[in-house]
Amino acid sequence: MVKKHVNSSMETVTEDIRQVQSLLTESRAQAEEHREKESRRNNLVLYKVPESNADRAEDRNKADIAFCLQLFNNALQMGVAEEDLVHVFRLGRRGDENNENNPRHLMVQLASYTSKNLILESLFKLKHADLKYKRVVVAHDLTRADREECKMLVAHCTGQNYG
């Protein structure tokens, strides 16, 4: 009788430990997702930004920074200085041929969240900007989970099957 009671208690304790481990794993994942969102807070992703054909990566990067400054200052009339751009880089690998129709995305890390919000609030000005700026799409830097959620929501709203 005592043995049955001990075994029953051990099973209960074992199940409790499994539940605690599951909750701990879930909490860690949520904390990591929160840290990742926080690290992306000041970032913007620019799509359809023409890519430079320069041979050196440093020259291509300087061209990307110059384009960003022109976009933010000329098209959006923001008054962004080069010091406001923490880091500007292309996402993905550079192909052998620079495909003008499908350039790599451009990641822009800004110094402050306020700058990012002001840029996003000024995007309506692109409607009346030069053609090279009109084509540019500016978006938040989303986590992988957020991107998947957006895809599912778009698929749901458009009636497409997402899988």
Number of C-alpha atoms within 10 A of each C-alpha: 6 7 8 9 10 11 12 12 12 12 12 12 12 12 12 12 12 12 12 12 12 12 12 12 12 12 12 12 12 12 12 12 16 13 12 14 15 11 13 17 17 20 24 22 19 19 17 19 23 22 22 17 13 11 8 9 12 10 13 17 18 14 17 22 19 13 17 21 20 17 22 20 15 15 20 23 13 16 13 19 10 13 9 15 18 13 15 19 18 19 12 9 7 12 9 6 7 14 12 13 10 12 18 22 18 23 21 22 22 22 15 14 14 11 17 20 13 12 20 15 11 15 15 11 13 19 12 11 15 12 10 14 23 16 15 15 14 17 13 16 20 17 15 11 10 13 12 12 12 13 14 16 14 13 14 12 9 9 9 11 8 10 6
